[in-house]
Amino acid sequence: MVYLTVRHYLSKKTSGPALEFSTSYFKQAPNLTPSALRSVFARFGADDLAAVNEFIDDSRHDVLSDLLSIRNLVAHGEGIGGAKLDPTRYIELCEEFHSWCVGRYMSE
């Protein structure tokens, strides 16, 4: 979702060589941690860093950290066992994050 959001936002704001340059950094979705996620949005400037920091408050940080660690394990073919499996909190976070991304970066 982060990858698609950033690519969409860049394509709305730039075109031609500027778009090619700006997307050359972001060719594939990186393995994210809460800190790495913040740094992606921080690249748009201080206002975006403040907004993502406000969104990722203490309660969301813990859920996001757990979810991203599971995602990264699965992406690399590793087992996750039964640890940290609580789909409801992950679904809620994803829905909230999706709404935040669409509202901030994908709305016209």
Buried (B, 14 or more C-beta within 10 A) or exposed (E): EBBEBBBBBBEEEBEEEEBEEBBEEBEEBEEBBBEEBBBBBBEBEEEBBEBBEEBBEEEBBEBBBBBBBBBBBEEEEEEEEEEBEEEEBBEEBBEEBEEBBEEBBEEE
